Amino acid sequence: MNILLLRPHPGNEQFGLAPFFRVEPLGLEYVAAALLAGGHTVTIADLRFRPDAGTWVRRTRPRIVGISCLHALEYDQVVETARAVRRAAPDAFILVGGHAAMACCGPLEDNCIDAIAMDDGEEVIPVLVGALDRGAPLTETPALRLRTADGWVTTPPLAARPSLDLIPLPARHLVARHRSGYHCLLFKPVWLIETARGCPFRCSFCSVWQLYDRTYRERSIAAVVEDFAATGDAVFVADDLFWNNPPRSLELANALKRRSVYKRWILVQSRTDLISRNSELLEAWRPLSKDFDIFLGFEFASDRGLSGITKDAGVKESLAAARVARSLRYGINGNFLIDPDWEEDDFRELWDFVAAHGLQRSGFTLLTPLPGTDSYREHASRLEGLPWADFDMHHLLWEPRLGAERFCELYAETWRRSILNTAGDKKLIDWLRQVRPLQIPYMIRVMRRTQAMMKPETYLKAYAETRNAAGRDPATAARTGCACGGRSA
Ligand code: B12
Protein backbone atom coordinates (compact mmCIF):
# COMPACT_ATOMS: atom_id res chain seq x y z
CA MET A 1 0.00 0.00 0.00
CA ASN A 2 1.09 3.56 -0.68
CA ILE A 3 1.41 5.60 2.53
CA LEU A 4 2.32 9.25 3.11
CA LEU A 5 3.48 10.32 6.60
CA LEU A 6 3.37 14.02 7.43
CA ARG A 7 5.13 16.04 10.11
CA PRO A 8 3.04 19.27 10.20
CA HIS A 9 4.42 22.70 10.94
CA PRO A 10 3.68 23.26 14.67
CA GLY A 11 2.18 26.66 13.91
CA ASN A 12 3.78 28.34 16.92
CA GLU A 13 7.58 28.40 17.14
CA GLN A 14 7.74 31.72 18.95
CA PHE A 15 9.22 30.89 22.35
CA GLY A 16 11.38 28.56 24.39
CA LEU A 17 13.35 25.96 22.54
CA ALA A 18 11.32 26.22 19.35
CA PRO A 19 13.39 28.95 17.63
CA PHE A 20 16.61 27.02 18.35
CA PHE A 21 15.57 23.45 17.67
CA ARG A 22 14.28 21.74 14.57
CA VAL A 23 14.75 18.01 14.76
CA GLU A 24 13.82 15.09 12.56
CA PRO A 25 10.41 13.36 12.91
CA LEU A 26 11.84 10.29 14.62
CA GLY A 27 8.42 8.83 15.52
CA LEU A 28 7.43 8.83 11.84
CA GLU A 29 10.77 7.26 10.91
CA TYR A 30 10.01 4.29 13.20
CA VAL A 31 6.47 4.01 11.83
CA ALA A 32 7.91 4.12 8.30
CA ALA A 33 10.48 1.41 9.14
CA ALA A 34 7.66 -0.88 10.30
CA LEU A 35 5.71 -0.25 7.09
CA LEU A 36 8.74 -0.74 4.85
CA ALA A 37 9.38 -4.07 6.58
CA GLY A 38 5.83 -5.06 5.56
CA GLY A 39 6.59 -4.29 1.90
CA HIS A 40 4.66 -1.00 1.68
CA THR A 41 5.67 2.15 -0.18
CA VAL A 42 6.29 5.03 2.24
CA THR A 43 7.08 8.74 1.91
CA ILE A 44 7.80 11.04 4.86
CA ALA A 45 7.15 14.73 4.21
CA ASP A 46 8.28 17.29 6.78
CA LEU A 47 5.94 20.25 6.29
CA ARG A 48 8.26 22.59 8.19
CA PHE A 49 9.99 22.68 4.80
CA ARG A 50 8.39 23.20 1.40
CA PRO A 51 6.21 22.02 -0.35
CA ASP A 52 2.83 21.90 1.43
CA ALA A 53 0.58 18.95 2.31
CA GLY A 54 -1.61 19.29 -0.79
CA THR A 55 1.40 19.14 -3.10
CA TRP A 56 2.77 16.03 -1.36
CA VAL A 57 -0.61 14.31 -1.60
CA ARG A 58 -0.95 15.09 -5.32
CA ARG A 59 2.64 13.97 -5.89
CA THR A 60 2.43 10.63 -4.03
CA ARG A 61 -1.32 9.72 -4.37
CA PRO A 62 -1.45 7.83 -1.04
CA ARG A 63 -4.15 5.41 0.14
CA ILE A 64 -3.32 6.30 3.77
CA VAL A 65 -2.02 9.57 5.18
CA GLY A 66 -0.54 9.51 8.70
CA ILE A 67 -0.07 12.83 10.51
CA SER A 68 1.98 13.24 13.68
CA CYS A 69 0.87 15.36 16.63
CA LEU A 70 3.69 15.72 19.17
CA HIS A 71 2.58 18.70 21.23
CA ALA A 72 -0.82 19.93 22.42
CA LEU A 73 0.01 23.29 20.85
CA GLU A 74 -0.20 21.58 17.43
CA TYR A 75 -3.81 20.29 17.65
CA ASP A 76 -5.39 23.01 15.50
CA GLN A 77 -2.55 22.89 13.00
CA VAL A 78 -2.91 19.10 12.71
CA VAL A 79 -6.63 19.46 12.00
CA GLU A 80 -5.85 22.14 9.38
CA THR A 81 -3.31 19.79 7.77
CA ALA A 82 -5.87 16.96 7.72
CA ARG A 83 -8.35 19.30 6.01
CA ALA A 84 -5.80 20.17 3.34
CA VAL A 85 -5.15 16.46 2.81
CA ARG A 86 -8.89 15.72 2.58
CA ARG A 87 -9.31 18.41 -0.08
CA ALA A 88 -6.49 16.97 -2.16
CA ALA A 89 -7.42 13.29 -1.62
CA PRO A 90 -11.09 12.87 -0.68
CA ASP A 91 -10.78 9.04 -0.49
CA ALA A 92 -7.55 8.72 1.50
CA PHE A 93 -7.71 7.26 5.02
CA ILE A 94 -6.40 9.92 7.42
CA LEU A 95 -4.81 8.76 10.66
CA VAL A 96 -3.25 10.93 13.38
CA GLY A 97 -0.75 9.67 16.00
CA GLY A 98 1.93 10.92 18.37
CA HIS A 99 2.29 11.96 22.00
CA ALA A 100 -0.38 14.68 22.20
CA ALA A 101 -2.83 12.66 20.10
CA MET A 102 -2.53 9.70 22.48
CA ALA A 103 -2.53 11.79 25.65
CA CYS A 104 -5.79 13.57 24.82
CA CYS A 105 -7.47 12.83 21.52
CA GLY A 106 -10.66 14.90 21.98
CA PRO A 107 -9.34 17.99 20.12
CA LEU A 108 -8.61 15.83 17.07
CA GLU A 109 -12.07 14.31 16.77
CA ASP A 110 -12.87 16.18 13.60
CA ASN A 111 -14.78 15.01 10.54
CA CYS A 112 -11.71 15.25 8.33
CA ILE A 113 -9.83 12.67 10.45
CA ASP A 114 -10.69 8.95 10.21
CA ALA A 115 -8.79 7.56 13.18
CA ILE A 116 -6.36 8.43 15.97
CA ALA A 117 -3.64 5.96 17.01
CA MET A 118 -3.76 5.47 20.79
CA ASP A 119 -0.45 3.61 21.14
CA ASP A 120 2.98 3.22 19.53
CA GLY A 121 2.73 3.69 15.77
CA GLU A 122 5.00 0.77 14.81
CA GLU A 123 2.48 -1.60 16.40
CA VAL A 124 -0.77 0.11 15.45
CA ILE A 125 -0.27 1.08 11.84
CA PRO A 126 0.77 -2.26 10.22
CA VAL A 127 -2.36 -3.96 11.62
CA LEU A 128 -4.53 -1.06 10.43
CA VAL A 129 -3.01 -1.18 6.96
CA GLY A 130 -3.66 -4.93 6.78
CA ALA A 131 -7.32 -4.43 7.80
CA LEU A 132 -7.81 -1.66 5.24
CA ASP A 133 -6.20 -3.83 2.59
CA ARG A 134 -8.57 -6.73 3.31
CA GLY A 135 -11.57 -4.42 3.68
CA ALA A 136 -12.03 -5.79 7.23
CA PRO A 137 -14.02 -3.75 9.78
CA LEU A 138 -11.73 -1.43 11.74
CA THR A 139 -13.65 -1.68 15.00
CA GLU A 140 -11.57 -4.77 15.90
CA THR A 141 -8.24 -3.13 14.96
CA PRO A 142 -6.46 -2.44 18.25
CA ALA A 143 -5.58 0.88 19.87
CA LEU A 144 -7.63 3.24 17.73
CA ARG A 145 -10.04 6.04 18.37
CA LEU A 146 -12.21 5.59 15.30
CA ARG A 147 -14.76 7.80 13.53
CA THR A 148 -17.84 5.70 12.64
CA ALA A 149 -21.35 6.46 11.39
CA ASP A 150 -22.41 6.33 15.08
CA GLY A 151 -19.72 8.72 16.26
CA TRP A 152 -16.22 8.20 17.70
CA VAL A 153 -15.54 4.81 19.28
CA THR A 154 -12.53 3.28 21.03
CA THR A 155 -11.22 -0.07 19.79
CA PRO A 156 -9.64 -2.66 22.15
CA PRO A 157 -6.16 -1.82 23.49
CA LEU A 158 -2.99 -3.63 22.36
CA ALA A 159 -2.61 -7.02 24.00
CA ALA A 160 0.78 -6.00 25.45
CA ARG A 161 2.98 -2.93 25.51
CA PRO A 162 5.23 -3.41 22.49
CA SER A 163 8.94 -3.99 22.80
CA LEU A 164 11.00 -1.15 21.34
CA ASP A 165 13.12 -3.73 19.56
CA LEU A 166 10.26 -4.71 17.31
CA ILE A 167 11.71 -2.12 14.94
CA PRO A 168 15.42 -1.71 15.72
CA LEU A 169 16.34 1.21 13.46
CA PRO A 170 14.37 4.20 12.13
CA ALA A 171 14.04 4.86 8.37
CA ARG A 172 16.25 7.95 8.45
CA HIS A 173 16.88 7.78 4.70
CA LEU A 174 13.30 9.02 4.14
CA VAL A 175 14.20 12.46 5.53
CA ALA A 176 17.66 12.66 3.99
CA ARG A 177 16.62 15.63 1.82
CA HIS A 178 15.99 17.70 4.99
CA ARG A 179 19.02 16.61 7.00
CA SER A 180 20.94 19.86 6.65
CA GLY A 181 17.86 21.73 7.94
CA TYR A 182 17.76 19.84 11.27
CA HIS A 183 19.56 21.80 13.95
CA CYS A 184 19.89 22.46 17.67
CA LEU A 185 21.26 25.94 18.22
CA LEU A 186 24.83 25.85 16.88
CA PHE A 187 24.81 22.22 15.83
CA LYS A 188 23.68 21.46 12.31
CA PRO A 189 22.89 18.89 11.04
CA VAL A 190 21.58 17.14 14.11
CA TRP A 191 20.33 13.57 14.58
CA LEU A 192 17.62 12.51 17.06
CA ILE A 193 18.12 9.12 18.74
CA GLU A 194 15.88 7.18 21.12
CA THR A 195 17.47 4.66 23.48
CA ALA A 196 14.52 4.26 25.90
CA ARG A 197 10.92 5.44 26.26
CA GLY A 198 8.73 6.39 29.22
CA CYS A 199 9.44 7.36 32.80
CA PRO A 200 8.81 5.64 36.16
CA PHE A 201 8.52 8.95 38.08
CA ARG A 202 5.26 10.88 38.59
CA CYS A 203 5.81 14.62 38.14
CA SER A 204 2.44 16.36 38.23
CA PHE A 205 3.22 18.71 35.31
CA CYS A 206 4.38 15.98 32.87
CA SER A 207 2.19 13.88 30.54
CA VAL A 208 4.77 11.20 29.69
CA TRP A 209 4.49 8.85 32.67
CA GLN A 210 0.70 9.05 32.65
CA LEU A 211 0.62 7.99 29.01
CA TYR A 212 2.92 5.01 29.53
CA ASP A 213 1.64 4.04 32.99
CA ARG A 214 5.07 4.75 34.52
CA THR A 215 6.74 2.08 32.37
CA TYR A 216 10.28 2.49 31.06
CA ARG A 217 11.18 0.49 27.95
CA GLU A 218 14.75 0.16 26.71
CA ARG A 219 16.10 -0.59 23.26
CA SER A 220 18.75 -3.32 23.10
CA ILE A 221 22.35 -2.18 23.52
CA ALA A 222 23.20 -3.59 20.06
CA ALA A 223 20.45 -1.55 18.36
CA VAL A 224 21.42 1.67 20.15
CA VAL A 225 25.11 1.25 19.34
CA GLU A 226 24.19 0.61 15.71
CA ASP A 227 22.05 3.78 15.65
CA PHE A 228 24.80 5.91 17.26
CA ALA A 229 27.35 4.52 14.81
CA ALA A 230 25.12 5.23 11.80
CA THR A 231 24.32 8.84 12.73
CA GLY A 232 26.33 12.05 12.50
CA ASP A 233 28.41 13.79 15.13
CA ALA A 234 25.70 15.95 16.79
CA VAL A 235 23.04 13.94 18.63
CA PHE A 236 19.97 14.88 20.67
CA VAL A 237 18.79 11.88 22.70
CA ALA A 238 14.97 11.98 22.78
CA ASP A 239 14.63 9.72 25.87
CA ASP A 240 12.32 11.14 28.49
CA LEU A 241 14.82 10.07 31.14
CA PHE A 242 18.45 9.30 30.35
CA TRP A 243 20.65 7.39 32.82
CA ASN A 244 17.57 5.92 34.52
CA ASN A 245 18.97 2.40 34.66
CA PRO A 246 22.62 2.83 35.73
CA PRO A 247 23.93 -0.72 35.01
CA ARG A 248 22.40 -0.73 31.50
CA SER A 249 23.58 2.80 30.91
CA LEU A 250 27.13 1.92 31.92
CA GLU A 251 27.02 -1.09 29.61
CA LEU A 252 25.90 1.19 26.78
CA ALA A 253 28.73 3.67 27.39
CA ASN A 254 31.25 0.81 27.35
CA ALA A 255 29.75 -0.68 24.19
CA LEU A 256 29.99 2.70 22.41
CA LYS A 257 33.64 3.01 23.45
CA ARG A 258 34.42 -0.50 22.24
CA ARG A 259 32.89 0.43 18.89
CA SER A 260 34.86 3.75 18.95
CA VAL A 261 31.71 5.83 18.54
CA TYR A 262 32.56 9.36 19.68
CA LYS A 263 30.52 12.50 18.98
CA ARG A 264 31.09 16.24 18.73
CA TRP A 265 27.93 17.05 20.74
CA ILE A 266 25.38 15.05 22.72
CA LEU A 267 22.31 16.41 24.51
CA VAL A 268 20.34 14.26 26.96
CA GLN A 269 17.46 14.85 29.39
CA SER A 270 17.64 13.59 32.96
CA ARG A 271 16.68 14.16 36.59
CA THR A 272 18.60 15.91 39.34
CA ASP A 273 18.45 12.97 41.77
CA LEU A 274 19.73 10.48 39.16
CA ILE A 275 22.66 12.72 38.35
CA SER A 276 23.54 13.50 41.94
CA ARG A 277 23.58 9.77 42.81
CA ASN A 278 25.49 8.52 39.77
CA SER A 279 28.64 10.55 39.30
CA GLU A 280 30.66 7.45 38.16
CA LEU A 281 28.10 6.86 35.43
CA LEU A 282 28.39 10.44 34.24
CA GLU A 283 32.15 10.07 34.34
CA ALA A 284 31.90 7.01 32.09
CA TRP A 285 29.72 8.86 29.56
CA ARG A 286 31.66 12.12 29.47
CA PRO A 287 34.49 11.05 27.08
CA LEU A 288 31.90 10.02 24.48
CA SER A 289 31.43 13.58 23.29
CA LYS A 290 33.50 16.75 23.04
CA ASP A 291 30.57 18.86 24.25
CA PHE A 292 27.89 17.19 26.34
CA ASP A 293 24.74 19.03 27.49
CA ILE A 294 22.02 18.00 29.91
CA PHE A 295 18.44 19.24 30.03
CA LEU A 296 17.47 19.20 33.66
CA GLY A 297 14.28 20.22 35.43
CA PHE A 298 15.09 22.30 38.55
CA GLU A 299 11.46 23.49 38.62
CA PHE A 300 11.66 25.69 41.77
CA ALA A 301 14.31 27.46 43.82
CA SER A 302 13.08 26.23 47.19
CA ASP A 303 11.57 23.13 48.75
CA ARG A 304 8.58 25.31 49.61
CA GLY A 305 8.05 25.92 45.87
CA LEU A 306 8.64 22.26 45.06
CA SER A 307 6.04 21.20 47.62
CA GLY A 308 3.34 22.70 45.37
CA ILE A 309 4.02 20.12 42.64
CA THR A 310 4.84 16.42 42.64
CA LYS A 311 8.48 15.94 41.67
CA ASP A 312 10.02 13.65 44.31
CA ALA A 313 13.33 15.54 44.37
CA GLY A 314 14.36 18.63 46.33
CA VAL A 315 16.66 21.63 46.06
CA LYS A 316 19.46 19.59 47.67
CA GLU A 317 19.37 17.27 44.62
CA SER A 318 19.27 20.25 42.22
CA LEU A 319 22.45 21.68 43.70
CA ALA A 320 24.19 18.31 43.94
CA ALA A 321 23.34 17.58 40.29
CA ALA A 322 24.71 20.95 39.18
CA ARG A 323 27.90 20.26 41.16
CA VAL A 324 28.43 16.77 39.72
CA ALA A 325 27.65 17.86 36.15
CA ARG A 326 29.93 20.90 36.36
CA SER A 327 32.81 18.97 37.86
CA LEU A 328 32.72 16.70 34.81
CA ARG A 329 32.35 19.62 32.32
CA TYR A 330 28.79 18.88 31.29
CA GLY A 331 26.73 21.86 30.14
CA ILE A 332 23.65 22.30 32.35
CA ASN A 333 20.52 23.65 30.71
CA GLY A 334 18.14 23.73 33.64
CA ASN A 335 14.51 24.69 33.56
CA PHE A 336 12.53 26.55 36.19
CA LEU A 337 8.75 26.80 36.38
CA ILE A 338 7.08 30.15 36.98
CA ASP A 339 3.67 29.90 38.65
CA PRO A 340 1.03 32.47 37.60
CA ASP A 341 0.07 32.41 41.27
CA TRP A 342 3.43 33.89 42.30
CA GLU A 343 4.00 37.00 44.44
CA GLU A 344 6.93 39.42 43.94
CA ASP A 345 9.05 37.60 46.53
CA ASP A 346 8.85 34.34 44.61
CA PHE A 347 10.50 35.99 41.61
CA ARG A 348 13.22 37.46 43.80
CA GLU A 349 13.86 34.09 45.41
CA LEU A 350 14.35 32.60 41.94
CA TRP A 351 16.66 35.40 40.74
CA ASP A 352 18.82 35.09 43.88
CA PHE A 353 19.04 31.31 43.48
CA VAL A 354 20.00 31.54 39.80
CA ALA A 355 22.67 34.17 40.55
CA ALA A 356 24.02 32.39 43.63
CA HIS A 357 24.46 29.08 41.82
CA GLY A 358 25.44 30.38 38.38
CA LEU A 359 22.41 28.90 36.61
CA GLN A 360 22.00 31.67 33.98
CA ARG A 361 21.84 29.10 31.19
CA SER A 362 18.43 28.00 32.48
CA GLY A 363 15.08 28.45 30.78
CA PHE A 364 11.93 29.71 32.50
CA THR A 365 8.56 28.30 31.53
CA LEU A 366 5.12 29.11 32.86
CA LEU A 367 3.54 26.33 34.91
CA THR A 368 1.01 25.21 32.28
CA PRO A 369 -1.54 22.43 32.62
CA LEU A 370 -0.83 20.28 29.56
CA PRO A 371 -3.43 17.83 28.23
CA GLY A 372 -2.71 14.37 29.57
CA THR A 373 -1.77 15.59 33.06
CA ASP A 374 -3.76 15.64 36.31
CA SER A 375 -3.10 19.34 36.46
CA TYR A 376 -4.95 19.78 33.13
CA ARG A 377 -7.95 17.93 34.50
CA GLU A 378 -7.89 20.07 37.66
CA HIS A 379 -7.76 23.35 35.73
CA ALA A 380 -10.16 22.29 32.96
CA SER A 381 -12.82 24.91 33.67
CA ARG A 382 -10.44 27.92 33.52
CA LEU A 383 -8.89 26.63 30.27
CA GLU A 384 -12.15 26.43 28.37
CA GLY A 385 -12.09 28.31 25.08
CA LEU A 386 -8.32 28.93 24.88
CA PRO A 387 -6.51 28.44 21.55
CA TRP A 388 -4.34 25.32 21.56
CA ALA A 389 -1.44 27.12 19.89
CA ASP A 390 -0.98 29.05 23.14
CA PHE A 391 -0.18 25.92 25.20
CA ASP A 392 3.55 26.58 24.67
CA MET A 393 4.45 27.26 28.32
CA HIS A 394 5.17 30.92 27.58
CA HIS A 395 1.64 32.23 27.04
CA LEU A 396 -0.30 33.29 30.12
CA LEU A 397 -3.53 31.29 30.01
CA TRP A 398 -5.33 33.09 32.86
CA GLU A 399 -5.01 36.25 34.92
CA PRO A 400 -2.04 35.87 37.30
CA ARG A 401 -2.31 36.79 40.97
CA LEU A 402 -0.07 39.87 40.53
CA GLY A 403 -2.10 41.12 37.56
CA ALA A 404 -0.92 40.58 33.99
CA GLU A 405 1.12 43.77 33.72
CA ARG A 406 3.26 43.29 36.82
CA PHE A 407 3.61 39.54 36.27
CA CYS A 408 4.85 40.05 32.70
CA GLU A 409 7.37 42.68 33.85
CA LEU A 410 8.80 40.21 36.36
CA TYR A 411 8.72 37.31 33.91
CA ALA A 412 10.58 39.38 31.30
CA GLU A 413 13.06 40.48 33.99
CA THR A 414 13.68 36.79 34.78
CA TRP A 415 14.68 36.19 31.15
CA ARG A 416 16.76 39.42 31.12
CA ARG A 417 18.93 37.86 33.80
CA SER A 418 19.59 34.82 31.58
CA ILE A 419 22.49 34.15 29.26
CA LEU A 420 20.19 34.79 26.27
CA ASN A 421 19.99 38.54 26.97
CA THR A 422 22.48 40.08 24.56
CA ALA A 423 22.35 43.31 26.59
CA GLY A 424 23.58 41.30 29.61
CA ASP A 425 26.84 39.55 30.36
CA LYS A 426 27.05 37.57 27.12
CA LYS A 427 26.87 39.96 24.17
CA LEU A 428 25.83 39.16 20.61
CA ILE A 429 29.48 39.30 19.59
CA ASP A 430 30.29 36.56 22.15
CA TRP A 431 27.62 34.34 20.59
CA LEU A 432 28.96 35.06 17.11
CA ARG A 433 32.50 34.14 18.17
CA GLN A 434 31.23 30.61 18.89
CA VAL A 435 30.02 29.95 15.35
CA ARG A 436 31.57 29.41 11.94
CA PRO A 437 31.35 32.44 9.58
CA LEU A 438 28.66 30.70 7.53
CA GLN A 439 26.43 30.38 10.62
CA ILE A 440 26.57 34.07 11.54
CA PRO A 441 23.37 35.17 9.71
CA TYR A 442 21.42 32.28 11.32
CA MET A 443 22.79 33.13 14.76
CA ILE A 444 21.92 36.82 14.39
CA ARG A 445 18.37 35.89 13.33
CA VAL A 446 17.83 33.53 16.28
CA MET A 447 19.34 35.87 18.88
CA ARG A 448 17.33 38.85 17.58
CA ARG A 449 14.16 36.82 17.82
CA THR A 450 15.02 35.70 21.33
CA GLN A 451 15.35 39.29 22.58
CA ALA A 452 11.55 39.60 22.45
CA MET A 453 11.49 37.29 25.47
CA MET A 454 13.17 40.05 27.55
CA LYS A 455 10.27 42.47 26.93
CA PRO A 456 7.07 42.48 29.00
CA GLU A 457 5.10 43.80 25.99
CA THR A 458 5.70 40.49 24.19
CA TYR A 459 3.85 38.52 26.85
CA LEU A 460 1.16 41.17 27.38
CA LYS A 461 0.41 41.28 23.66
CA ALA A 462 0.30 37.46 23.52
CA TYR A 463 -2.05 37.39 26.54
CA ALA A 464 -4.40 39.95 24.96
CA GLU A 465 -4.48 37.87 21.77
CA THR A 466 -5.17 34.67 23.73
CA ARG A 467 -8.13 36.29 25.46
CA ASN A 468 -9.47 37.79 22.22
CA ALA A 469 -9.19 34.50 20.37
CA ALA A 470 -10.96 32.65 23.17
CA GLY A 471 -13.84 35.10 23.17
CA ARG A 472 -14.10 35.57 19.43
CA ASP A 473 -13.71 32.21 17.78
CA PRO A 474 -14.87 29.25 19.84
CA ALA A 475 -14.57 26.99 16.75
CA THR A 476 -10.78 27.02 16.93
CA ALA A 477 -10.64 27.13 20.70
CA ALA A 478 -9.65 24.38 23.10
CA ARG A 479 -12.33 21.95 24.08
CA THR A 480 -11.60 21.00 27.65
CA GLY A 481 -11.58 17.51 29.06
CA CYS A 482 -11.17 14.44 26.92
CA ALA A 483 -14.40 12.62 26.30
CA CYS A 484 -12.59 10.17 24.02
CA GLY A 485 -12.13 7.29 26.44
CA GLY A 486 -8.38 7.58 25.77
CA ARG A 487 -5.65 7.12 28.32
CA SER A 488 -6.22 10.48 29.91
CA ALA A 489 -9.95 10.09 30.42
C1 B12 B 1 11.95 16.05 20.48
C2 B12 B 1 11.02 16.82 21.38
C3 B12 B 1 10.90 18.18 21.14
C4 B12 B 1 11.63 18.92 20.04
C5 B12 B 1 10.55 19.11 18.94
C6 B12 B 1 10.81 18.55 17.72
C7 B12 B 1 10.86 19.64 16.70
N1 B12 B 1 10.05 20.69 16.80
O1 B12 B 1 11.62 19.52 15.84
C8 B12 B 1 11.85 20.30 20.71
C9 B12 B 1 13.10 20.23 21.56
C10 B12 B 1 11.93 21.50 19.81
C11 B12 B 1 10.61 20.33 21.61
C12 B12 B 1 10.04 21.50 22.03
C13 B12 B 1 8.97 21.55 22.91
N2 B12 B 1 8.43 20.52 23.56
CO1 B12 B 1 8.81 18.70 23.09
N3 B12 B 1 9.41 16.94 23.13
C14 B12 B 1 10.27 16.19 22.42
C15 B12 B 1 10.42 14.78 22.99
C16 B12 B 1 11.55 14.84 24.02
C17 B12 B 1 10.73 13.60 22.10
C18 B12 B 1 9.74 13.28 20.97
C19 B12 B 1 10.28 12.13 20.17
O2 B12 B 1 10.80 12.31 19.08
N4 B12 B 1 10.23 10.91 20.73
C20 B12 B 1 10.75 9.71 20.11
C21 B12 B 1 9.75 9.12 19.10
C22 B12 B 1 10.28 7.80 18.60
O3 B12 B 1 8.53 8.88 19.78
P1 B12 B 1 7.17 9.63 19.38
O4 B12 B 1 7.41 10.93 18.77
O5 B12 B 1 6.27 9.58 20.56
O6 B12 B 1 6.54 8.68 18.24
C23 B12 B 1 5.91 7.45 18.51
C24 B12 B 1 4.43 7.55 18.84
O7 B12 B 1 4.07 8.76 19.42
C25 B12 B 1 3.74 7.28 17.55
N5 B12 B 1 3.57 8.32 16.54
C26 B12 B 1 4.18 9.50 16.40
N6 B12 B 1 3.72 10.13 15.29
C27 B12 B 1 2.81 9.32 14.72
C28 B12 B 1 2.04 9.47 13.57
C29 B12 B 1 1.17 8.44 13.22
C30 B12 B 1 0.33 8.60 12.01
C31 B12 B 1 1.06 7.27 14.02
C32 B12 B 1 0.14 6.18 13.65
C33 B12 B 1 1.82 7.15 15.16
C34 B12 B 1 2.70 8.16 15.51
O8 B12 B 1 4.56 6.29 16.99
C35 B12 B 1 5.93 6.66 17.21
C36 B12 B 1 6.75 5.41 17.31
O9 B12 B 1 6.31 4.63 18.39
C37 B12 B 1 9.03 14.64 23.68
C38 B12 B 1 8.94 13.61 24.76
C39 B12 B 1 8.02 12.47 24.36
N7 B12 B 1 8.09 11.41 25.10
O10 B12 B 1 7.25 12.53 23.41
C40 B12 B 1 8.79 16.07 24.17
C41 B12 B 1 7.37 16.56 24.37
C42 B12 B 1 6.51 16.09 23.21
N8 B12 B 1 7.52 18.08 24.33
C43 B12 B 1 6.83 18.67 25.15
C44 B12 B 1 6.85 20.08 25.36
C45 B12 B 1 6.03 20.61 26.51
C46 B12 B 1 7.60 20.93 24.53
C47 B12 B 1 7.70 22.48 24.63
C48 B12 B 1 6.39 23.20 24.88
C49 B12 B 1 8.77 22.75 25.73
C50 B12 B 1 9.19 24.18 25.94
N9 B12 B 1 9.56 24.43 27.16
O11 B12 B 1 9.23 25.04 25.11
C51 B12 B 1 8.32 22.84 23.27
C52 B12 B 1 7.28 23.24 22.19
C53 B12 B 1 7.95 23.53 20.87
C54 B12 B 1 7.09 24.12 19.80
N10 B12 B 1 6.71 25.37 19.92
O12 B12 B 1 6.79 23.46 18.84
C55 B12 B 1 5.93 17.74 25.93
C56 B12 B 1 4.52 17.72 25.31
C57 B12 B 1 3.43 17.79 26.33
C58 B12 B 1 2.09 18.04 25.70
N11 B12 B 1 1.10 17.31 26.18
O13 B12 B 1 1.95 18.88 24.85
C59 B12 B 1 6.71 16.38 25.78
C60 B12 B 1 5.84 15.13 25.90
C61 B12 B 1 7.80 16.38 26.89
C62 B12 B 1 7.27 16.24 28.30
N12 B12 B 1 7.85 15.37 29.07
O14 B12 B 1 6.38 16.91 28.76
N13 B12 B 1 10.20 19.13 21.88
Residues whose N, C-alpha, C, O or C-beta is under 5 A from the ligand:
A	BS01	B12	P10 N12 E13 F15 G16 L17 A18 F21 R22 V23 L26 G27 L28 Y30 G66 I67 S68 C69 L70 H71 A72 L73 L95 V96 G97 G98 H99 A100 A117 D119 D120 G121 E122 I125 E194 C206 S207 V208 A238 D240 T365 L370 P371 G372 F391 D392 M393
